[in-house]
Amino acid sequence: MLMTLVRKWLSDSQLWINPDRRLKTRSWEEVRPALVNMVAAPRELRRVLMWPQPQSSVP
């Protein structure tokens, strides 16, 4: 995972997931998987690092 590699050079406080601005011009079939991956990446990193998951306000 790219985020794991980046942690070798940046501190955790310097990492974030930046949404792809082209999502507005894509079809829903392309947007949904991109958003799913964007949410999954930090969750997976937290799981690997055994950090607590933030509480979601989305049902």
Number of C-alpha atoms within 10 A of each C-alpha: 8 7 16 12 9 13 13 9 9 11 9 11 7 9 12 9 10 7 11 11 7 8 14 9 9 10 9 11 8 11 15 13 11 15 13 10 11 15 13 12 16 16 16 15 14 14 12 10 10 9 11 9 11 8 6 6 5 4 3
